[in-house]
């Protein structure tokens, strides 16, 4: 029996009935990052999401920059790098 396809590309489909191990293997072969088609969306939805994420990242970087130069010899790039390092800790 053919598996039911949830997407036009056939990446997402209902697996055949089987053991838990076969389901685990099926899940492992799925793409790490879900494609828009997994949710019934157009492929361009991924582009829109990437643009949103990029704008959000840039806005965050701009918001953590100092509003005025203190003359301490530290570049804006160094300030951003230090804030990122502190955030990752």
VEXDREN-2710 file (C-alpha; in Angstrom, 1 decimal):
% VEXDREN-2710
k/r/px/py/pz
1/UNK/0.0/0.0/0.0
2/UNK/1.3/3.5/-0.9
3/UNK/1.8/5.9/2.0
4/UNK/-0.3/9.0/2.1
5/UNK/1.6/12.1/0.9
6/UNK/1.1/15.3/3.0
7/UNK/3.0/17.5/0.6
8/UNK/3.5/17.7/-3.2
9/UNK/7.2/16.8/-2.9
10/UNK/6.5/13.7/-1.0
11/UNK/9.0/14.6/1.8
12/UNK/6.2/14.4/4.4
13/UNK/4.1/11.2/4.3
14/UNK/2.4/8.8/6.6
15/UNK/4.8/5.9/7.2
16/UNK/3.7/2.3/6.9
17/UNK/2.6/0.6/10.1
18/UNK/5.5/-0.8/12.0
19/UNK/7.5/-1.0/15.2
20/UNK/8.5/1.9/17.4
21/UNK/12.0/1.6/16.0
22/UNK/10.7/2.0/12.5
23/UNK/8.9/5.1/13.5
24/UNK/12.0/6.5/15.2
25/UNK/14.0/5.9/12.0
26/UNK/11.3/7.5/9.9
27/UNK/11.4/10.6/12.1
28/UNK/15.2/10.8/12.0
29/UNK/15.1/10.9/8.2
30/UNK/12.8/14.0/8.2
31/UNK/14.5/17.4/7.4
32/UNK/16.0/19.0/10.5
33/UNK/14.4/22.3/9.7
34/UNK/10.7/22.0/8.8
35/UNK/9.9/23.1/5.3
36/UNK/6.9/25.4/4.8
37/UNK/5.1/22.6/2.9
38/UNK/4.9/20.7/6.2
39/UNK/2.3/23.2/7.3
40/UNK/0.6/23.5/3.9
41/UNK/2.3/26.8/3.1
42/UNK/3.8/28.0/-0.1
43/UNK/7.7/27.6/-0.4
44/UNK/8.0/31.4/-0.4
45/UNK/6.9/31.4/3.2
46/UNK/10.4/30.3/4.2
47/UNK/11.8/33.5/2.6
48/UNK/9.3/35.6/4.5
49/UNK/10.3/33.9/7.8
50/UNK/14.0/34.5/7.0
51/UNK/13.5/38.1/6.3
52/UNK/11.6/38.5/9.6
53/UNK/14.4/36.8/11.5
54/UNK/17.0/38.9/9.9
55/UNK/15.1/42.2/10.6
56/UNK/14.7/41.1/14.2
57/UNK/18.4/40.3/14.6
58/UNK/19.4/43.6/13.1
59/UNK/17.0/45.5/15.3
60/UNK/18.4/43.8/18.4
61/UNK/22.0/44.6/17.4
62/UNK/21.1/48.2/16.8
63/UNK/19.2/48.4/20.2
64/UNK/22.3/47.3/22.2
65/UNK/24.7/49.7/20.6
66/UNK/25.7/52.6/22.8
67/UNK/23.7/55.8/21.9
68/UNK/26.8/58.0/22.2
69/UNK/30.6/57.5/22.0
70/UNK/32.3/57.5/25.3
71/UNK/35.7/58.1/23.9
72/UNK/37.0/55.0/25.7
73/UNK/38.6/53.6/22.5
74/UNK/36.2/50.7/22.2
75/UNK/34.6/50.3/18.8
76/UNK/30.9/49.6/18.2
77/UNK/31.8/46.2/16.8
78/UNK/33.7/45.3/20.0
79/UNK/30.7/46.4/22.1
80/UNK/28.3/44.2/20.1
81/UNK/30.8/41.2/20.3
82/UNK/31.1/41.6/24.1
83/UNK/27.3/41.8/24.5
84/UNK/26.9/38.6/22.4
85/UNK/29.6/36.8/24.5
86/UNK/27.8/37.8/27.7
87/UNK/24.5/36.6/26.4
88/UNK/25.8/33.2/25.4
89/UNK/27.2/32.6/28.9
END
